[in-house]
Amino acid sequence: MKRLTARAYAKLNLYLDITGRREDGYHLLETVMQSISLHDVVSVELRNGGGITLRCDREDVPTDRRNTAYKAAELFVQAAGISAGVDISIEKHIPSGAGLGGGSADAAAVLRMLNKAAGFPLSEERLLDIAAQVGADVPFCLVGGTKLCRGIGEQLSEFPGLPAAEYVVVKPEFSCPTGEAYRRYDEAPVEPRGGLEHFRNNFPEGMYNVFQTLYADERIERLCRFLREAGAAGAMLTGSGSAVFGVFLNEKQAEHAEQAAVNFPGCRAVKCRAVSEGVTITEEQEGSYDKGSE
């Protein structure tokens, strides 16, 4: 067997606008994403034989084809033309239903590790193609860092120049399903903001998320006010929610905000930093997997 372990990093949407819709129904986005140090721990074991198994330490996470990491493994095995079996283990730290891309991060980690374990049969371009088939955020999570993402999330470009900051992420006790968020938009579309340059020149005060405009949810607004009052230079919903985050230019203020969030029942808060990649492989164990036996 060949076993790899990786950190699969969460993401924040520092800017998120919907710019249109394709004929197949997919929404077109313009978003700036940032990888942060909050992460799941994902392990992949490539073995002789066939089939895919997935284990997770959270009972509410599906372990079959409904899981994006499982889907990523299936697509990789097909694309690489290998007959190996794949065992996946996920230790969850990224909250679900939060807009933090936890499922996408796990899928990206599986793709990155399987390609290494199998001897790099697929190019980076092919991996990105597979990532886009798995989910809209998976291409970004595969690459990570700070990126401008367009289309349905598959068009990635560098977005340099944002100042260093600390991030405090607060996940309330409720979740916001992505499908419901887009249904709300379809029922009451919002004109594209077109404020990307304003955001670039005025980060973090110039952050924007179209979904926060749609929700007008006092619970979300209350958390954003709390973060700003705690010293955040900007605070906003990430993705389709329900997590919010504050951008702090002072580390002590960030630490205080993380601690003070306990006053909100059911909320979980974590202080994070920006990271420059989407997946970091932390451990590799050689074993008995034999490519020549396929």
Beta strands, then each sheet from edge to edge (+ up, - down):
strand 1: 2-21
strand 2: 27-47
strand 3: 52-56
strand 4: 85-91
strand 5: 146-151
strand 6: 155-158
strand 7: 166-171
strand 8: 208-209
strand 9: 234-237
strand 10: 244-248
strand 11: 268-273
strand 12: 279-285
sheet 1: 3+ 4+ 2- 1+ 8+
sheet 2: 3+ 4+ 2- 1+ 12-
sheet 3: 3+ 4+ 2- 5+ 6-
sheet 4: 9+ 10- 7+ 11-
end
